[in-house]
């Protein structure tokens, strides 16, 4: 048997033995899953770009997106999930890079229509 690899609510490591072929003990069924109080990174990035569009026709930059997430969701700007989510959104064509201004991101027409419909 190996030691459980989960972290308790107090922030300390669990001292129980793990079940064979498992990382976690029976007591900690949801270990490794942190409860978050915010939506997914993709949704937050889309909302941040949507929030800047009335004021900035060029679109939002990575720096603006990170500042928006820090101000509204208390997420550190150095979080690597932000850059991964932006790359994923570009690949799925939910956001596009502004062709006139490199480094600025705009919402695709489908994403913009979806947001307007949900309001």
LOTOR-512643 format. One record per residue (C-alpha): x negated, y, z negated; residue in three letters. Coordinates in steps of 0.1 Angstrom, whole numbers, padded with zeros to 4 digits, always signed. Each point is the difference from the previous one (the first is absolute). Example, Ala and Ser with C-alpha at 12.3 -4.5 7.8 and 13.67 -1.06 7.14 Angstrom:
<atoms>
-0123-0045-0078ALA
-0014+0034+0007SER
</atoms>
This chain:
<atoms>
+0000+0000+0000UNK
-0011+0035+0007UNK
+0008+0033-0017UNK
+0030+0020+0011UNK
-0011+0029+0023UNK
+0029+0023-0009UNK
-0001+0033-0019UNK
+0025+0006-0028UNK
+0020+0031-0005UNK
-0026+0014-0024UNK
-0026-0002+0028UNK
-0019-0029-0015UNK
-0007-0034+0016UNK
+0022-0029-0009UNK
-0017-0026-0022UNK
+0023-0029+0009UNK
-0010-0030+0021UNK
+0014+0000+0035UNK
+0020-0028+0015UNK
-0021-0023+0022UNK
-0003+0012+0036UNK
+0014+0034-0011UNK
-0015+0033-0009UNK
+0026+0009-0026UNK
+0014-0016-0031UNK
+0037-0008-0004UNK
+0006+0030-0023UNK
-0009+0024+0028UNK
+0021-0008+0030UNK
-0002+0034+0016UNK
-0037+0006-0006UNK
-0018+0019+0026UNK
+0031+0018+0011UNK
-0001+0035-0012UNK
+0033+0018-0003UNK
-0001+0032+0021UNK
+0023+0030-0004UNK
-0003+0011+0036UNK
+0011-0012+0035UNK
-0024-0017+0024UNK
-0030+0020+0013UNK
+0015+0000+0035UNK
+0032+0016-0012UNK
-0018+0026-0020UNK
-0023+0009+0029UNK
+0030+0004+0023UNK
+0018+0022-0025UNK
-0031+0022-0004UNK
-0003+0005+0037UNK
+0038+0007+0002UNK
-0004+0026-0028UNK
-0027+0019+0019UNK
+0017+0001+0034UNK
+0022+0031-0005UNK
-0031+0020-0011UNK
-0028-0014+0022UNK
+0008-0010+0036UNK
-0034-0016+0003UNK
+0009-0027-0025UNK
-0016-0012-0032UNK
-0036-0009-0005UNK
-0015-0027-0022UNK
-0010+0027-0025UNK
+0036+0013-0002UNK
+0014-0034-0003UNK
-0023-0009-0029UNK
+0008+0033-0018UNK
+0038-0006+0005UNK
-0003-0035-0014UNK
-0020+0013-0030UNK
+0025+0027-0007UNK
+0032-0019+0004UNK
-0009-0036-0009UNK
-0032+0004-0022UNK
-0021-0021+0023UNK
-0037+0006+0002UNK
-0013+0014+0033UNK
-0028-0026+0000UNK
+0025-0029+0001UNK
-0010-0023+0029UNK
+0036-0010+0007UNK
+0007+0034+0014UNK
-0024-0004+0029UNK
+0011-0035+0007UNK
+0037+0011+0000UNK
-0008+0028+0025UNK
-0018-0024+0023UNK
+0029-0024-0002UNK
+0025+0027+0008UNK
-0020+0011+0030UNK
-0002-0036+0013UNK
+0038-0005-0005UNK
+0005+0034+0017UNK
+0021+0014-0028UNK
-0024+0030-0001UNK
-0021+0013+0028UNK
-0032+0020+0002UNK
+0008+0034+0014UNK
-0016+0001+0034UNK
-0008+0037-0001UNK
-0014+0001-0035UNK
-0021-0031-0010UNK
+0004-0010-0036UNK
+0036+0012-0003UNK
+0028-0026-0003UNK
+0035+0004+0012UNK
+0030-0022-0003UNK
+0011-0020+0030UNK
+0034+0008+0014UNK
+0015-0033-0013UNK
-0013+0006-0035UNK
+0013+0036+0000UNK
+0034-0011+0011UNK
+0001-0026-0027UNK
-0008+0025-0027UNK
+0025+0025+0013UNK
+0027-0027+0000UNK
-0008-0010-0036UNK
+0004+0035-0013UNK
</atoms>
